[in-house]
């Protein structure tokens, strides 16, 4: 995925009200950018950090910039949660996710479970349907390759619900995959943040016991674009 326009560099002043970020551009101008991330963004909203924004030409949009990247621990982090589903779908279609090859069709945002939509549905004749739920991972609480990226960065009842619904998919004869996409260039490992959300960690364990699969991939990232990278080591219980 290439960014449609050259990104504009600045320095983060603050992120607030979840969807707003004030940024000082290199020419000294202060702008407010849209923050397409409703999570806590723990570890990736350090004031003074270098950030990159996409300029927006839409005259009907109040905020003329979208926050895309931040530099943390010397590496880039993609904070825009509108990208992961497309990144994973494109990688699957290109045959880059080995364990998800061999399906004839890929559909996005399909209804399933209780008032939910699965991010990606893969289907082929003669195979059980494969339901893929994508989670964006940005949190890393300490620098260094031995320290993992982690999910979730706050309590997520919605995430727990998705794990339970994926378990129901498997019980019904389908295939279910929880796909963690780490939008960071400084991570080789992944772990669950059980101290932040114990219920999510418990639901994950139960989902894995029921037959739900877990995948985790990193990203190759520059100020020109983002693509799926290599699988990351998953530091999971058991």
Buried (B, 14 or more C-beta within 10 A) or exposed (E): BEBEEEBBBBBBBEBEEEBBBBBBBEEEEEBBBBBBBEBBBBBBBBEEBBBBBBBBEEEEEEBBBBBBBBBBBEBBBBBBBEBBBEBBBBBBEEEBBEEBEEBEEBEBEBEBBEEBEBBBBBBEEEEBBBBBBBBBBBBBEEEEEEBBBBBBBBBBEEBBBBBBBBBBBBEEEBBBBBBBBBBBBBBBBBBBBBEBBEBBBEBBBEBBEBBBBBBBBBBEBEBEBBBBBEBBEBEBEE
